[in-house]
């Protein structure tokens, strides 16, 4: 957790020492800025990949739970469209999904904040959580929807033999419709973590 902080301090001290020996006067924060920025980017990329991978596994488990509990079938009809009537199971499914998504994005931001020596800016938190969302969203489209549902179409999932479960086009449309949800969820999680810091 603190490996980047130690590296930043060592490199900052080295830059400061060299400039003092050369007789240069400058503000330490400017020297550390050039060292700190690449470390923030590296920390962000590492965090996005780690939480994104764990999120994909968690999302697969979450969908299996939703499928086997009957919550998913109460939310969608055989054509893959959301049902208009709201019952207890569909409301529960919506709440569980939103909690899973926001919880994962908040966790991604908390882990990112703990990898930095200073508090990040809002835009860094937003990029971090939005990137984690996109990793899971793309995984859902390409692996779960395309490879598992359309190509493999396993019998143990009891999927209907309709156009939604045999064609890729409705899944791409669903992917595009899900992007605003990811943007809003990332904004909310970033604001929550920024407020909590």
C-alpha positions as CSV (number, residue, x, y, z in Angstrom):
1,X,0.0,0.0,0.0
2,X,2.8,2.4,0.8
3,X,5.4,1.3,-1.7
4,X,4.7,4.3,-4.0
5,X,5.0,6.8,-1.1
6,X,8.5,5.6,-0.2
7,X,9.6,5.7,-3.8
8,X,8.2,9.2,-4.2
9,X,10.0,10.4,-1.1
10,X,13.3,8.8,-2.2
11,X,13.1,10.2,-5.7
12,X,12.0,13.6,-4.3
13,X,15.0,13.7,-1.9
14,X,17.4,12.7,-4.7
15,X,16.1,15.5,-7.0
16,X,16.3,18.0,-4.1
17,X,19.8,17.0,-3.2
18,X,21.1,17.3,-6.8
19,X,19.6,20.7,-7.2
20,X,21.0,21.9,-3.9
21,X,24.5,20.7,-4.9
22,X,24.1,22.5,-8.2
23,X,23.0,25.6,-6.4
24,X,19.5,25.8,-7.9
25,X,16.6,27.2,-5.9
26,X,13.2,25.9,-6.5
27,X,10.1,24.8,-4.8
28,X,10.1,21.1,-3.7
29,X,6.5,20.6,-4.8
30,X,7.3,21.4,-8.4
31,X,10.1,18.7,-8.4
32,X,7.8,16.2,-6.8
33,X,5.1,16.9,-9.3
34,X,7.1,15.4,-12.1
35,X,7.7,12.3,-10.0
36,X,4.3,12.0,-8.4
37,X,2.2,12.3,-11.7
38,X,3.7,9.1,-13.3
39,X,3.3,7.2,-10.1
40,X,-0.4,8.2,-9.9
41,X,-0.9,7.0,-13.5
42,X,0.8,3.7,-12.8
43,X,-1.2,3.2,-9.6
44,X,-4.4,4.0,-11.4
45,X,-3.7,1.5,-14.2
46,X,-2.7,-1.2,-11.7
47,X,-5.9,-0.5,-9.7
48,X,-8.1,-0.5,-12.8
49,X,-6.8,-3.9,-14.0
50,X,-6.9,-5.5,-10.5
51,X,-10.4,-4.3,-9.5
52,X,-11.7,-4.8,-13.1
53,X,-10.6,-8.4,-13.1
54,X,-12.0,-9.1,-9.7
55,X,-15.2,-7.2,-10.7
56,X,-15.6,-9.5,-13.7
57,X,-15.4,-12.5,-11.5
58,X,-17.8,-11.0,-9.0
59,X,-20.2,-9.9,-11.7
60,X,-20.3,-13.4,-13.1
61,X,-21.1,-14.8,-9.7
62,X,-23.7,-12.1,-9.2
63,X,-25.4,-12.9,-12.5
64,X,-25.4,-16.6,-11.6
65,X,-27.1,-15.8,-8.3
66,X,-29.6,-13.6,-10.0
67,X,-30.4,-16.3,-12.6
68,X,-30.7,-19.3,-10.2
69,X,-32.7,-17.3,-7.6
70,X,-35.3,-16.4,-10.3
71,X,-34.7,-12.6,-9.9
72,X,-33.3,-12.2,-13.4
73,X,-36.4,-13.9,-15.0
74,X,-38.7,-11.6,-12.9
75,X,-36.9,-8.6,-14.4
76,X,-36.8,-9.6,-18.1
77,X,-39.2,-11.3,-20.4
78,X,-38.2,-14.0,-22.9
79,X,-37.3,-11.3,-25.5
80,X,-34.8,-9.8,-23.1
81,X,-36.8,-6.6,-22.4
82,X,-37.4,-5.3,-18.9
83,X,-40.8,-6.1,-17.6
84,X,-43.1,-3.1,-17.1
85,X,-44.8,-4.5,-14.0
86,X,-42.8,-4.1,-10.8
87,X,-42.9,-6.9,-8.2
88,X,-40.9,-7.6,-5.2
89,X,-38.3,-9.7,-7.0
90,X,-37.7,-7.2,-9.8
91,X,-37.4,-4.3,-7.3
92,X,-35.0,-6.5,-5.2
93,X,-32.9,-7.3,-8.3
94,X,-32.6,-3.6,-9.3
95,X,-31.6,-2.6,-5.8
96,X,-29.0,-5.5,-5.6
97,X,-27.6,-4.6,-9.0
98,X,-27.2,-0.9,-8.1
99,X,-25.6,-1.7,-4.7
100,X,-23.2,-4.2,-6.4
101,X,-22.2,-1.6,-9.0
102,X,-21.8,1.4,-6.6
103,X,-20.1,-0.8,-4.0
104,X,-17.6,-2.0,-6.5
105,X,-16.8,1.4,-7.9
106,X,-16.5,2.9,-4.4
107,X,-14.1,0.1,-3.5
108,X,-12.1,0.8,-6.7
109,X,-11.7,4.4,-5.7
110,X,-10.9,3.6,-2.0
111,X,-8.2,1.2,-3.1
112,X,-6.8,3.9,-5.6
113,X,-6.8,6.6,-2.8
114,X,-4.8,4.3,-0.5
115,X,-2.2,3.7,-3.2
116,X,-1.4,7.4,-3.4
117,X,0.7,9.6,-1.2
118,X,-1.7,12.6,-1.5
119,X,-5.4,13.0,-2.0
120,X,-6.4,12.6,-5.7
121,X,-8.4,15.1,-7.7
122,X,-12.1,14.3,-8.6
123,X,-11.2,13.7,-12.3
124,X,-8.7,11.0,-11.3
125,X,-11.3,9.2,-9.2
126,X,-13.9,9.5,-11.9
127,X,-11.5,8.1,-14.6
128,X,-10.6,5.3,-12.3
129,X,-14.1,4.2,-11.5
130,X,-15.4,4.7,-15.1
131,X,-12.5,2.6,-16.4
132,X,-13.4,-0.2,-13.9
133,X,-17.0,0.0,-15.1
134,X,-16.0,-0.2,-18.8
135,X,-13.8,-3.3,-18.1
136,X,-16.8,-5.1,-16.6
137,X,-19.2,-3.7,-19.2
138,X,-17.0,-4.9,-22.1
139,X,-16.5,-8.3,-20.4
140,X,-20.3,-8.6,-20.0
141,X,-20.8,-7.9,-23.7
142,X,-18.0,-10.0,-25.2
143,X,-17.6,-12.9,-22.8
144,X,-21.0,-13.3,-21.1
145,X,-23.4,-12.1,-23.8
146,X,-21.5,-13.1,-27.0
147,X,-19.5,-16.2,-26.0
148,X,-21.6,-17.8,-23.3
149,X,-25.2,-16.7,-24.2
150,X,-25.1,-16.6,-28.0
151,X,-22.3,-19.0,-29.1
152,X,-22.3,-21.6,-26.3
153,X,-26.0,-21.2,-25.2
154,X,-25.6,-23.8,-22.4
155,X,-28.6,-25.9,-21.4
156,X,-28.0,-25.5,-17.6
157,X,-28.9,-21.8,-17.9
158,X,-32.4,-22.6,-19.3
159,X,-32.2,-19.7,-21.8
160,X,-35.2,-19.3,-24.2
161,X,-34.6,-19.8,-27.9
162,X,-35.5,-16.2,-28.9
163,X,-33.8,-13.6,-31.0
164,X,-32.4,-11.9,-27.9
165,X,-30.6,-15.0,-26.8
166,X,-29.4,-15.9,-30.3
167,X,-28.5,-12.5,-31.9
168,X,-25.6,-10.1,-30.9
169,X,-27.4,-6.9,-32.0
170,X,-29.7,-6.5,-28.9
171,X,-26.7,-7.0,-26.6
172,X,-24.8,-4.2,-28.4
173,X,-27.8,-1.9,-28.0
174,X,-28.0,-2.9,-24.3
175,X,-24.3,-2.1,-24.0
176,X,-24.7,1.4,-25.5
177,X,-27.8,2.0,-23.2
178,X,-25.7,1.0,-20.2
179,X,-23.0,3.6,-20.7
180,X,-25.0,6.5,-19.2
181,X,-25.6,4.3,-16.1
182,X,-21.8,3.8,-15.8
183,X,-21.1,7.5,-16.2
184,X,-23.6,8.4,-13.5
185,X,-22.5,5.6,-11.1
186,X,-18.9,6.6,-11.5
187,X,-19.7,10.2,-10.8
188,X,-21.6,9.3,-7.7
189,X,-18.9,6.9,-6.4
190,X,-16.2,9.5,-7.0
191,X,-18.2,12.2,-5.2
192,X,-18.8,9.9,-2.3
193,X,-15.1,9.0,-1.9
194,X,-14.0,12.6,-2.4
195,X,-16.5,13.7,0.3
196,X,-15.3,11.0,2.6
197,X,-11.5,11.8,2.3
